[in-house]
Amino acid sequence: MQFSPTGRPRWRFLERFAAKYAYLPAALILLAAIFPWHRAGAGETLARVQSRRLLNCGVSDGRVGFSHQDAKGRWSGLDVDFCRAVAMAVVGDADRVKFFPLMTTARFVALRSNEIDILARNTSWTIGREAGLGIHFVGTLYYDGQGFMVSRKGRAKKITDLNGAKICVMQKTTTEETLADYYGSRGWKYQPVLANSIEEASQGFFAGQCTAYTADRSNLAAVRLSAPGGPQGYVILPEQISKEPLAPAVKQGDEAWLILLKWIYFATIEAEQLGVTRKNVHDKAQTKTDLRLAKFLDANGVFAKHLGVKPGWIPRILETVGNYGEMFERNLGQDSALKLERGANRLWSQGGLMYSPPFL
């Protein structure tokens, strides 16, 4: 059985199944049981990527700040940067990435069937997905949460004002499930206006079909940029009703690949902690007196040998995408169109959650 990333007829049955039940943990386990693709052998994925000299990366079908393709076909975003960092470490060329824009219902199928080597599609890390689908999450690239957007001219100023309201939401998602749980636990009423895509949900909201639109807060910020009349006409309420740790994922069974990607992820965080940037990494790499820095940059290539990549992998990554703070600001923060505050995505030493184990 073959797979098409765009969800064409060969996988139509599976896609219908996933679309109907994808947000239910029990059904995810059933899905994995029905389609038990073989587990990758240790090092199999790394060998495959290095052999073809190309990383296949599954991304969203156009989400500003995470994975967005411009008119010239150039991809940008936080998820895109992570895939480029992986390609740079593994094959020595950040442009050796093929991006697969995937529908929500096709993303896990693509990963389990080896159509992609990594899924970096602003996907929430949940127990149902990791325990039930045979995948591992690498690390949280962005700590997000579900929120609500309303018209500035409307009467809703806080979440309690949305009791009894019509709410636009993407169907068959954790967002829809969280919305139902949140309202149900409080005995509130609401009318869901269900949509099949971000575009459909946002268009319905802007057309006045519902009082509020609910999604991850970063998604709401991106959608607001395309609002008729400009983003200033809409407000994202301050309340957050869920935790949404957005993380890249890989197929279970290849621990060598998982470990490599984890430490690529950690390298971007540790670099920010140590003050290593795109601009100064070359000079920092020449430093001989700072033993902690030399160990982190893997000057002797010890970590590279263990991970199966060429020496100089950390400087190559940082020269390409920079440290985590640079990636954040460029794609989501003050240097981006979204202008998001870092919040929980600050370093642990600055009151955030971003933390790397030691490079020892």
N, C-alpha and C positions, 0 to 999 in steps of 0.2 A: 504494500500500500504506500503510495507516495503522497507528499504534502506540497501544497502551494501556499506561500506566505500570504497571499491575498484572499485565501479562503475559497478557492474555486471548487467545482463539483466533486473532485476526488475525495475531499474531506467534508462534503456537505452534511452528511449524516452526523459526523463528529461535531461539526461546528454548531448544528442545531441543538445537539445534546448539551454542549458546553454553554451555549447562549441561554438555554432554558434553566440550567442548574448550576452554572459556574460559581455562584456566590454561596452555595451550600456545602459546608465541609464534608458531609457524608457523601454527597454526590461526587465531590472531587476525588475521594478515595475510590469510589466505584469506577470513575473514569480511568484512574490509574490501573485498576484491576482489569478492566476490559481491554486496555491497550498497554500491556506490560513490555514496552520497548526495552531492549537489552541495556544493561548497565554498562557504562563505559569502563574500560580497563584503566588501571593506574597509568597516567601519563598519555593516554590515548588522545585526548583532546589537544594537548600541547603539540604532540607529534603531528596531528592532522593539520593544525594551523600553521606550524612551521613548514610542513611539506608543501602546502599550497601557497604559502606566503601571503595569506589573506585571512583576516578575521571576519566571520559572519556575525553581525550584531543586530539583534532584534530591538527595535525602537517603536515609539508611538507614531501614529500617523499624522503628526503635526502638532506638537504642544510647545508653545513658546517657552523658552527657558530650559527645557529639557531635551527635546529633539524636534528641531524645526528645519525645514528645507526651504531655502530662499529661491527667488526666481531663476537664479543661475545654477540651481541644483546643489548648492553648498549646504551641508548640514552643520548645525550649531546647537549648543545646549549642554547642560551638565551631564546628562547620560551619554551624549555624543563624545564629550571630552574624556569620559572614563573609558569608553571603547578605544579612543585614539591612544590613550595612555597604555592600554593593554597591548595594542598593536605595536607601539613603539618599543615596549619591553620585550615582546615575544619575537617580532620579525624585524625590528629596527627601522620601521617606517610607519609613521602615524597615519599616512594616507592609505595604507593597505587595509582598509576596512570597507566591507560591503554592508550597507545599512538596509535592513529589511523592515519597512513600516508595516506593523502588524495590527490587525483588529484585536480588540480585547479578548474575544473568544478564541483567537488563533494563537495567542502568545505562548501558552504553556505547551500546546501541541507542537509548535515549531521547535521549542527547546528539547522536549522529550524525544523528538524524532531526529535530532541532530541536524536539522535544517539550519539552525543557528548555533553558535558556540557559546554565546552569552546573551541573556535577556536583560537589557537596560532600558526598561520601558515604564518609568515612574510607577513601579508596582509595589503595593503595600506588602510588607513582611507579615504573614499570619501563620498560625499553627496549622490551620486547615490546608494551606498551600504547601508548607514545608513537610508536614507529616503525611499528607495525603496524596501529593502529586509527584513525589520522588525528585524534588529539587532542593537545592541549598541556596540560601541568600548569602551574598558576599559580605555586605556591611551597609549600614544606612548612609546613603548619599545625601538624603534630605529628610529631616524630621518635619512632617507636615501634619495637618489635621483637617477634618471636615468642618466646613463653615457654611455661611449663608450670605448671599448678595441680594440687595434690595434696591429699589429706586430711591434716590435721594428725596424725591418729591412725595414718596409714599408715607403712610402713617407708621410703618414698622421701623422702630429705632433700636429694638433689642429682640432677642429670640423669643421672649414670652409674647411679643406682639404677633407672632406667627401661629399662635394657637387657632386652628380652624382655617388656616390659609391654604391656598393652592400653591404647591411647590414643584418646580421643575426638577427632575432627577433622571439620571441615566438608569435604565432598567437592567436587571440581572447583574448588578454590581454590589460590592460591599457597601457602597454609598447608599444604595436603596435599602439594604438590610439595616445599616446603622440608623438611618432615618426612621425606619419603622420601630426599631428597638427603643430609640430615644423618646419618640412620641408615645409609644405604648407604655413605657415604664412610668410616664407622668400622667397618663390618662388623657392626653391631649388628642385633638382631632386634626386631621389635615387631609387634603385632597392631592394625591400625587399625580402630576402630569408627566407621564413616562416618555422617555426619548431613547432612541437607539444609538445616539452619538452625541459628542460634545457640541457639535455644530447644531444639531437638531434641538438640543436642550437650551442652548443659549439663544437661538433664534426665537424659540417659543417664549422664553423669558422676556427678551427685548420687545417682542410683539404684544406683550401684556397678557399672555395666557396664564401667567401665574404671578403671585406676589413676590416669591423668592426663588432663587436658583441655588441648589446645594451641591457642593463638590469639594474636593480638596482646596484649601485656601490658595495655594499657588496656582491652581487651575482657574479659580475665580479671578485672580489678578490678571491672568493671561487673557481670559475671555473679556474682561472689562475693557481691555485695550481696543477691542473691535466694536464697542458699543456705539450705536447710532447717536450722533451728536457729541461723542467723546466720552472718555471714562469718568469725567467729573460728575456725570449725572447719576452715578451708581456708587453704593457704599457696601463694603464688606463688613458685616457685623463683627464685633470683637469676640463673641463667644465661639468656642471650638468644642465640638461634641464627640470627637474621637481622636485616637492616636493613629497616624498614618506614616510609619517609617518606610520611606520609599527606597528600595534597594535593588541592585542588580542581582540576577540569579543565574545559577548554572545547574546542569543536570547532576543528580546524585550518582555516585559510583566512581568518580575520578577525583580522588582526594588531592592528587598533585596539582590539578588544574584549579581546584578550589583554593588551595593554600597559596598558589601563585597570585591569584586575583585578590585574595585577602590582603596580601602584603603590598601589592600595587596600590590598593585602596589606602592602607595604613601609611604608605610612604608619602602620600599627598598631605595627610594630616600631620605627620611628624615633621615634614618639611616646614609647614607653617609654624609649628611650635618652636623650631630651631631657627626660624628667620631665613630659610633658604627659599629663594624666588627664581623666577625665570631669568631675571637679569643678573643675579649674583651667583647662580649655581656653578658656573664655570670657575669663578674665582674661589668659591668655597671648596671646590673639589681639589684645589691645589694646596689647601691648608694641611699642614702636617702636625701641627702642635695641638690641635683640638681633637683629642682622641674620640670623644663622643660623636663629633661630627663625622670623623673619618669612618667610624663603624657604621653610622647611619648611611652614608653615601656608598658603603660597601667598596671601599678603596682597594681592598685586597681580592675582591671577587668571590669571597667565601659564600655569601648568601646566593649569589648568582649561580654558583655550581650546584648548590642544594636545590635551587628552584628550576634549573634546566634552561637558563637564559644566559646571554652573553654578559660579561662584565661591563659595568657602566650603565646598567639598566636604570638605576634611580636618577642619575643626572640626565639621561635621555628623556625620561618621563617628565622631569621638571622643566627641562628646556622646551618641551612640547606644549604642556598644558599648565604648568605652574603648580603651586601648592594648592591645597583645598580652598584657602581664603581667596586666592586669585580666581580659581574656577567659579566660586560662588559669586563674587562681585561682578565678574564678567557676564555671567549668564542669568543671575537672579537678583543681584544686589544693586548697588548704587551706580554701577557702570552699565546696567542693563535697562531695558524698557520697563521691567517690572518694578524695580526699586524696592525690593523686599528687604525687610530687616532680617538680620541673621538669626536672632532669637536663640532657640535651642541649638542651632547649627553653629554657634560660636565654639571655640576651643573650650575644653573643660576648665582651663586655667582662667578663662574669661566669663565663667558662669554658664557655659553651654554643655553640650553632650558629646562633642567630637573629641575622641580620645584614642590614642594609638598605644598598643603594647610596646615594650622596649625592643629596639633593634640591637640585640646582644647575642 
